[in-house]
Amino acid sequence: MADVLYKIWKWAEHNRFTLILPVIGVVLWLAANGCMPTTPSPTTGESITAAQLQAEYDVMMIKFDAAAADLERQYEQQAQVVEIITKLASGSVADWPGLLQLVLASGLIGLGADNIRKGGVLAGRRSATT
């Protein structure tokens, strides 16, 4: 057994660069490809790569776009309410359809206000009993 190990050692000693240089090449390749640059995440603070940072950016942009679309929808609804109130205040209630529109609109606004008031009263009672 010692004779076989001696022969292997002699062969390795004779071919040392044939053995060492591929190992060095693998180590250099691992160092070049295995050590990815990272940066702290703006949202979580964890260390992330460039691809993860891009994914976080894309998600945040989707969220911002959704928020902008929601605001735009609310502005449109607000403009519709202002338009309806302007029509009601402009004297269009002189005819029967205008009167019906005024009564229904006032009733719906009153219904919404009552529901908000009742919700607050019930919430106050629930918090007082617990």
Helices and strands as residue ranges (DSSP letters): H 2-14, H 16-34, E 39-40, E 47-48, H 50-89, G 92-94, H 96-129
